[in-house]
Amino acid sequence: MERVITLDPQKMPKEWYNALVDLPKPLEPPLNPATGKPLTPQDLAPLFPPALIEQEMSQERWIPIPREVLEVYALWRPTPLYRAWGLEKALNTPARIYYKYEGTSPAGSHKPNTAVAQAYYNAQSGIKRLTTETGAGQWGSALAFATKFFGLECTVYMVRVSYEQKPYRRTMMEVWGGKVYPSPSDKTQTGRSILEQDPDNPGSLGIAISEAVEDAVTHEDTHYALGSVLNHVLLHQTVIGLEAKEQLAQVGDYPDVVIGCCGGGSNLGGIALPFLADKATGKEVRLMAVEPKACPTLTKGAFTYDFGDTARMTPLLKMYTLGHNFVPPSIHAGGLRYHGDSPIISLLVREGAMEAAAYYQTEVFEAGLLFARTEGFIPAPETNHAIKAAIDEAIKAKEEGEERVILFNFSGHGLLDLSSYDAFFKGELQDYELSDDEIKRALEELEKLAVR
Ligand SMILES: Cc1ncc(COP(=O)(O)O)c(C=O)c1O
């Protein structure tokens, strides 16, 4: 029985898989925020290069990965697939648990899979600088790393609460030459007006996105890069699931359930979408999204058109959302504090092709500790959500006397999140669950938007 299942670099995927061709029904179109009409490719031109706009709407099943991108991927891909022997033993479960380890990338998470692709296409189209937002700092560091390989500058608006909780992520971005501002910042009109009303605003991904978009659209040589949510981001992440499928085939296994934590949906999409292709041909495989109860977008949000950011600058997307003004509680899984979700993931949940579960932050950290003490790797707080769900599945398999095969994505390591583990040990982590009233208030804001 193999503990580490490696993939021959020669077998690394050379194409990304485009799940738009296998969805249970077509996505509803994104809408222009000014006109409320379906978005045209030209509407996106101030933000993204032509190749990414094309990928966002492509109906090609397979999209070739450029040679220059494969050369950077080769630094850490293919990533290993592990059989979680230690965890299985501790749980005394008949389930076989596998995890795809994305912590080997230079930035420590899955995020470089799309950062490298986005930096490449932007550099190709003559862009000099990329702006972005970051929550936990994982995405910002991934983009700072990726831009270095293609001669671009990088400006990152980092959610203030994470900027304060995770100072070393900022240092990491600076090592790769990135410029980092705590958001809301005084660098943009959006940031300044929020700070005027609320100088202690902890920030949110929605606000940081507004700042990064404003910075990009007000500078000719600058584009914006989004670390999750959009179709092209999930597309780039499918290398995770494509590799995992190959690796499982090497040991003659196939998952009953595929699990990923879900902030905007990119690592989940990466691991799960290549299995959606099989599901579309009638194969039985469950797909599962895991989110925090403090930001329960898929489990308690509304499925409707909403803006991706607080200042209403982004296109309107049809997705599960808690409202673009929603500021989630300051939980330690900063990357899961987003009011919306990927339209692809949202549609799959809506159509019953994907399940969604939500957990409290302390039970999630307990799961992470059990994992670290049985498998060795210390997971990021976001990743702990997927681990908790995998553990629950393994326990259910034991109760039901079933040999379930569980695959989850280990989206990133937690070596720069040790202050969160410290807070957990000191008993300082609080379990937030949004009350029905709070959710109702957040959703009432959405009612005021004309589009449904
Ligand atoms: C390690 C890790 N996992 C998961 C996420 C959630 O993002 P997504 O849902 O796009 O994968 C993040 C976001 O920052 C992250 O850093």
The ligand as a Gaussian input file, in Angstrom:
#p B3LYP/6-31G(d) Opt

LIG

0 1
 C       -5.086000      27.827000       1.673000
 C       -6.372000      28.361000       1.119000
 N       -7.382000      27.504000       0.892000
 C       -8.558000      27.931000       0.399000
 C       -8.790000      29.263000       0.129000
 C      -10.133000      29.671000      -0.373000
 O      -10.141000      30.147000      -1.665000
 P      -10.820000      29.342000      -2.843000
 O      -12.223000      29.032000      -2.411000
 O      -10.763000      30.254000      -4.001000
 O      -10.020000      28.112000      -3.048000
 C       -7.771000      30.197000       0.335000
 C       -7.989000      31.617000       0.020000
 O       -7.206000      32.475000       0.276000
 C       -6.531000      29.726000       0.845000
 O       -5.536000      30.573000       1.067000

